[in-house]
Amino acid sequence: MKRLTVLGTLVLCLAVLAPAASAQNKDDKNHGNFGVYFDYTRLQFAKQNFFGVGARLGINVHPHVVLEGEMAYDFERNSTATITGVTGTTTTVRSNLRLIHGLFGPKIQTTGPVRVFAVLKGGLLNFSTGGAVTGGTVGTAISGISDGDTNGVFYPGAGVEFNAGIFGIRLEAGDEIFFDNGANHNFKFMGGPQIRF
């Protein structure tokens, strides 16, 4: 009777564990991911909202750990200034300020079709100024990072991914802290599609 109980328990354990093991083998899209995203940054010191686009590449070093690198370009924002005087006119002026973000670091994640994750990344934030936004000025701004106002960045964040096969949607938010005369905290949100491979 004792042997039958042990054998029954063993069969029951195998019956429970076998589907879980085969499900993990079927999800072979856990080598990495590539995604593009919409980028929103609230620049606190300027009290300005910046919007842009970016791309990210992540390589899995473990099912729960991904090393990621990403870069985003936030477009120039116009500012409105009210000039008080006799006429009290409102004038819109160009700030010529654009942001370039470059971040790298680990992402700690759960597994499955819905993944919750946390990131700790370091990198740079460049304040770029220049003329009109064209395809050529994006390249010039990126190549001029070493000459511009570039600051070190620490970015803690968290988010969620929704995956169906190789396609997914990723939403993430965090605090992009750049260091210039102390720590400057800025809210950052990123969201967009990704492909897992």
BAMI-182063 format. One record per residue: residue in one letter; x, y, z of N, C-alpha, C, O in turn. Coordinates in pm, whole numbers, plus 50000, padded with zeros to 5 digits. Each point is the difference from the previous one (the first is absolute). Layout:
AXYZXYZXYZXYZ/...
END
This chain:
M500824988150000499185011950000500875012650000499705009949933/K501404989350145500915011450006500605002949863500125011549960/R500264978049967500595001649868498975006049904500345008449917/L498454987450094498955005149913499755014850025499755007549906/T500324996950220499835014050035501155008449945499795010749944/V501444984450072501165007149948499945000749848500285010549942/L499384978549993499894999749853498895009349952500175007149900/G498704992950169498895009049964500395014650014499655008349916/T501074995150191500475013750023500995004249891499955011349952/L500934979650011500975002849895499315002449865500375009349929/V498664982550037499265001749875499235013250000499975007149899/L499424996250215499285012750011500945011949983499655009649931/C501534989850130500995010949984500445001349854500115011249949/L500154977749985500395000549859498885005449913500255007449905/A498524989050127498855004949922499855015150014499585006749906/V500764998650211499905014550022501185007349937499835010649941/L501384983850072501205006949954500244998849850500595009049940/A498974980249996500264998049858499405011049912500715005149913/P498004998950104499495010949917500755013050020500205007549904/A500214995450220500745012550025501354999749929500425010149944/A500264978450059501304999049932499845001149849500815006749935/S498164986850009499825000949855499575013949958500355004549891/A498885002550194499615013849968501225009049995500085009049916/Q500894988850174501215008149999500814997249874500615009149944/N499414978550010500744996749878499355006049877500695003449904/K497974998250096499315005749886500265014949986499965005349889/D500305001750222500265014449995501495002249973500765003550089/D499644994349785501405001649963500325014349958501085002649947/K497985006750076500225014049965500475007750122499505010850029/N501454983750042500505006450120501505002649989500724999650100/H499765003249777501415003249980500255015050007501095004350037/G497895003549928500155014550003498785006849941499004993549969/N501105019650015498895007549942500535012649933501065005350034/F498164999449869500285012749933498685007649996498974994549963/G501085018350074498775007849997500265014549967501105005250018/V497865001249934499995014549981498965005550096499074992950039/Y501085019849999499075005250100499815015049987500825007349944/F498064997050111499685014150020500635003950133499924992550097/D500715019249908500725004550119499415013250048499855009449923/Y499814991250206499525012350062500895002950119500224991350084/T500315020949924500835004250113499495013450052499815009449923/R499974991350206499635012650066501285005850058500494995350103/L500045015049831501245006450044499655010150109499485010749971/Q500814985850153499545007850115500555014250004499255009450021/F502074992349958500585013450018499445009849897499905012050028/A499744983149853499465008749895498475000250003499385007949928/K500024983550154498544998650004499434998049860499025006349961/Q501634984749963499644997149861499774984949982500674991950064/N498405004649849499774986249961500664997749864499785007649906/F501024981850085500664996649874499494986649951499794990750078/F500005008349790499514987949937500964995849891500565008549931/G499654978550055500904995349897499804985349969498994994050038/V501995000349893499984985949962501344993850036501025006850010/G498954980050009501234993150035499964985549956498984995249950/A502144997950070500124985849969500804993350110500845006250066/R498884980949953500614992450109500364986049951499264994049921/L501895000850125500404986349974500384993650132500795005650076/G498644982749951500304992750123500434985849969499424993549913/I501595001650158500494986349986499874993150135500505005050100/N498824983549901499794992550124501284993050041500604992849920/V499835009150204501124992650056499504989150094500774991550044/H497945008949987499314990350086498515002249973499625011049960/P499524979050060498575002449975499425012050077499005005849958/H501614997950154499505011250080500865012649990499665010150063/V501444989749860500915011549992500315003149853500434991349924/V499345021350038500265004649863500945012050009499805008950083/L501224991549833500855011949989499485008249882499914995049888/E499745017650138499375008349898500805012749973500635005750090/G499324998649786500525012949959498925007149920499304993749921/E500565019350101498965007449929500455014349975500865005450070/M498535000649829500295013849967498725006749953499224993949927/A500555018650116498795007449961500385014349963500985005650050/Y498225000049861500175013949956498695007250025498974996349943/D501055013950141498805008150029500085012949919501005007050003/F497934995949925499975011349908499935013350073499615000850117/E500775009749811500005013750052498605004150042499014996449935/R500925011250173498725005450047500005015249987501015006550026/N497854999049932499835014550000499515004550136499304992650068/S501065019549972499565005650127499145012249972500195007149901/T498854995150186499165011749988500365009850112500034996350117/A500235016149845500345010250098499015011649987499715004549889/T499775000150222499105011649999500815012350035500635000850106/I499345008749803500745012550021499005010250051499075003949930/T501145000250193499075009950057500485013949964501195003250007/G497915004549956500315013749961498705006749962498934996750051/V501205012749861498835007749958498994991049928498795001050024/T501704990249888499084991849921499724986450064498974994149967/G501885000750122499804987050064499974988549900499144991350009/T501785008849896500014989949894500634987050049500784999850095/T498874989449838500594986950026500874996249882499565001049885/T501664994650141500934996549895500474985750019500354996150111/T499674996149780500544986450005501435000749949500285005149892/V500634989550189501425000349964500534985749993499474991050064/R501575007249857500634986949988501044998450110500835008850022/S499104979850047501004997450104501264993949940501085001150060/N498804992549823501124993049936500584988950086501104995249972/L498205000450132500504989650090499414986549961498794998549989/R502104991849991499624986149973500744991250099501075003750049/L498364984649979500644990750093500414987349927499264994949915/I501915000050119500464987049950500314991650123500835003750083/H498504984849927500174990950113500754987649954499694994649893/G501265000750184500674987349975500124992550131500635005050094/L498774983149916499984992550126500434985649976499764994349893/F500874999750209500414986049995499944994250140500395006550097/G499104981149913499994993450130499104987950001499444996249897/P500434997550221499224987750011498515002550019499565010050057/K499674980349891498564999350025499754986850071500384989549949/I499005010850168499644988250075498524997649974499185008950023/Q500464979049928498634997749955499444986750048500744990850035/T497935008349965499334987250016499934993649863500375006349901/T499174981250089499844993549872498524997649972499165001050091/G500534995949784498624997649960499535010349900500775008949962/P497974990249994499505009549901499825014250055500105009749925/V499654991550206499955013250065501185000550095500104991950092/R500795017749885501235000950080500065013350073499825010749940/V500434988650187500235011850082501515001150016500684989950019/F499855022349974501465001450007500405012950071499215009250019/A502074991050020500635012050056501335001949929500654990349962/V499765022250020501275003149933500835009550087499455008250074/L501854990649914500975009350059501025002749892500834991449970/K499125020549971500875003049887500815012650026499605008850077/G501534991949859500835011850002500235004649858499764992549905/G500715019950080500265004849865500215014849995500685005850085/L498715000549812500215014349979498725006749955499104993649944/L500855019350080498945008649949500695012249942500725007150070/N499044995349800500625011249931498965010549969498934997049947/F501385015550086499165011449966500585006049873501075006150001/S498224992049889500495004249870499225012249953498795000850021/T501905008649916499345011749941500425001049855501064995149961/G498115011249960500345001449859498855005749922499065005550056/G501034993049813499005005549910498794991149986499634992750092/A499755007949792498764992749974500224984950008501104995049972/V497844997650067500084985550011499834993749862498955001249938/T502104992250016499964992449875500714986850025500594998050107/G499364993149795500734987450014501495002250023500644992450073/G499925018049865501425003050017500365005150138501094997150049/T498025010550014500345005450132499964989450107500685001350102/V498534987949879500004989150097501394993750003500564997750108/G499994999449774501344994249993501065009350055500924995650068/T498965017349903500955009950050499925001050152501035001050067/A497754998749987499835000950144500614987950070500645001350104/I499164986849838500564987950062501525000149991500664996350096/S499905007949791501475000349988500615010950086501194999350031/G498035010850008500525010950082499814998150149500155009550076/I499524978349968499784997650143501225003650082499885005850108/S501304990949841501225002850078500305014850009500735004250090/D498735004049819500265014450003498935007950074500235011450038/G498604982649982498885007450059499964999350151500984996350065/D497885007349990499774999750144499514985950035498804997450000/T502154993650030499694986050029500214997450148501015003850058/N497994989450002500034997250144499804985150024499324993249924/G501305001950184499794986250041498584997950051499395009150055/V500104978749927498614996950036499954986950077500734990549970/F498385009050129499604987550066498504998849984499265009450029/Y500284979049924498594998249971499454987450065500214989049948/P499075012250165499254988750053498575000649944499405010849995/G500084977849964498654999849944499364986350013500644990550044/A498105008649917499264987550004498945000249892499655010649948/G499844977550018498984999549898499414986349983500194991150082/V499085007549807499334987549969500054997749849499945009549921/E500174977850039499984996049860498844990449978499714991550085/F499635009849801498954990949959500474993449870500155006949899/N500094979950103500584993049886499044989449946499314993250076/A500655005649793499274989549930500924994849891500115006149894/G500554982650131500974994849904501205009149995500595003350103/I499795000949775501195008549987499685014850019500915008050018/F497804995749978499625014150010499595003750142499444991850073/G500835020549964499625004650133499865015150007500395007249908/I499054997250202499875014350032500685002050136499804992150092/R501005018449918500725002750125499675014150046500035009549921/L499664991850208499735012950064500945001250120500144990750078/E500495020949936501015001850104500005014550048499795009249921/A500444992850209500125013450056501084999950107500274989850062/G500365021949956501045000850101500455014450023499395009549952/D501704991750122500575012950036501375001249934500964993450041/E499135015049856501275002249933500735011150075499675011849988/I501334984450090500735009350085501295003849928500884991649981/F499245021249979501275004349941500735008650103499395006650084/F501944993249906500845006550099500675012249941500934998949920/D498585013050120500565012849959499705009550116498865004250018/N502164999350059499835007750124499034992750094499075006050053/G501174981249966499144991750084499124991149915500065000249877/A499104991950191499094990749933498745007449956499395007150080/N500214991149796498805006149944499054988749958500314992449909/H498555006550158499034989349976499025004049890499505011249998/N500244979449909499115002449888499184987649972500554989149985/F498135012350007499124988749968500194996049855500095008649912/K499984978350062500194994949864499034988549977499844991450087/F499515008549796499104989149961500394995549860500285008249913/M499724978750066500294994349869498984989049971499654992350090/G499875007049788499074989549964500024997349852500115009349920/G499794978050043499974996749859500114985149973500104992150094/P499885004049779500064986049962501424994450008500985007449994/Q499104979350020501294993349999499874986349935498914994449990/I502225000449967500074986749942500964991850086501125004350028/R498434983850014500864991150077500624989649905499364995549905/F501885000850123500654989849916500734990150088500624990749949/
END
